[in-house]
Amino acid sequence: MDNMMTYKEFTEKIRKSLEGYFDDGSSVRLCNVKKNNGIEKCGVSLFSNKCNLSPTVYLEEYYSRYEQGEVPAQIIHEIITIFEDNRNKGNFDISFFTEFDSVSDRIMCKLINSEMNEELLSMVPHIRYMDLAVVFFYLFPDDDAQKTFGRPDIDSRASILIYQSHLELWGKNLEDLKKAAYENTQKLSNPDMIKMDDLMLSLLERRGSYTDCENLLDLEDTKLPREMVFYDQVMPQMFILTNRQRQYGATVMLYEGILKKVADKIGSGYYVIPSSVHEVILVPDSPETSVGFLKNMVREVNRTELARTEVLSDSVYYYNPLVDELSVC
């Protein structure tokens, strides 16, 4: 396009168009929202007397669609539909969030990178874990999320990050938060461990993804194979550890006894590759394993395959079953 708008011009056009459509006293605002790993995303929100809670619609993807030739009018219509659907749901009662007892059974935790989130960590209660940090959030029940947000991309995992100001409001401390979060996370996000070759075959055969693969943690007293055959090549067997929701599944590493249980099944110590915030890959220890190769692989994947918001760490970890300890290699 000869008259292609810049990103700033595009976002301002979206804002003005929405402001012209919602001319009933509503306020349309552009805002920069901090996401995981220090990423800021530009979004647009609608505030009105009809609804006290508004989704933030991020505009980067829409701008990409515009660059590929989609007309702005179609994009604006889509965003209007999102806001109209939300306004029809009416006001959402947020008074429940002022009392700890009202939220304590839905407080969860997740792992993020420490260094890339230092600014965020200065504002939220957290626990350091090697080069990572455990942070906490309130997870909406599925029914409430559907009723409140009504968007398929956030229905099942809509959440509120917990800040230090929340702890002060509740009169609670970090230990109170940790106790509730660790218990709830293990209860509401069951762990899942699958063979890497099962996943690859499932994807190749177009049968689906993780959900088609057997959860090895459900098998009692079963020693797992240390090799896999893929395209007639014998390779070291690798495993994926995550949760059933496939959302922030790397947090499963924190579950009580899980690392030891995995070692018992594998029959040795193992390396943990942080493939994303949503999962880790387990590589059984063997004389052929090169830590340098694993580290280079993690760095390459983080820089070329993952969205920056999904990167967990450039490190590789090792679990030693003799001392029941996970450490950075």
HELIX and SHEET records of a PDB file:
HELIX    1   1 TYR A    7  TYR A   21  1                                  15    
HELIX    2   2 ASN A   36  GLY A   38  5                                   3    
HELIX    3   3 GLU A   60  GLU A   67  1                                   8    
HELIX    4   4 PRO A   72  ARG A   87  1                                  16    
HELIX    5   5 SER A   95  THR A   98  5                                   4    
HELIX    6   6 PHE A  100  VAL A  103  1                                   4    
HELIX    7   7 SER A  104  ARG A  106  5                                   3    
HELIX    8   8 GLU A  115  ASN A  117  5                                   3    
HELIX    9   9 GLU A  118  LEU A  121  1                                   4    
HELIX   10  10 ASP A  142  THR A  148  1                                   7    
HELIX   11  11 GLN A  164  TRP A  170  1                                   7    
HELIX   12  12 LEU A  174  LEU A  188  1                                  15    
HELIX   13  13 MET A  196  LEU A  204  1                                   9    
HELIX   14  14 TYR A  210  ASP A  212  5                                   3    
HELIX   15  15 LEU A  216  ASP A  218  5                                   3    
HELIX   16  16 GLY A  249  LEU A  254  5                                   6    
HELIX   17  17 ILE A  258  ILE A  266  1                                   9    
HELIX   18  18 VAL A  291  THR A  304  1                                  14    
HELIX   19  19 ARG A  308  GLU A  310  5                                   3    
SHEET    1   A 3 SER A  27  LYS A  34  0                                        
SHEET    2   A 3 GLU A  40  PHE A  47 -1                                        
SHEET    3   A 3 VAL A  57  TYR A  58 -1                                        
SHEET    1   B 3 ILE A 107  ASN A 113  0                                        
SHEET    2   B 3 LEU A 132  LEU A 139 -1                                        
SHEET    3   B 3 HIS A 126  TYR A 129 -1                                        
SHEET    1   C 3 ILE A 107  ASN A 113  0                                        
SHEET    2   C 3 LEU A 132  LEU A 139 -1                                        
SHEET    3   C 3 SER A 159  LEU A 161 -1                                        
SHEET    1   D 6 PRO A 191  LYS A 195  0                                        
SHEET    2   D 6 PHE A 239  ASN A 243 -1                                        
SHEET    3   D 6 GLU A 279  PRO A 284 -1                                        
SHEET    4   D 6 TYR A 270  SER A 276 -1                                        
SHEET    5   D 6 TYR A 317  ASN A 320 -1                                        
SHEET    6   D 6 GLU A 325  VAL A 328 -1                                        
SHEET    1   E 2 GLU A 227  PHE A 230  0                                        
SHEET    2   E 2 GLN A 233  PRO A 236 -1                                        
END                                                                             
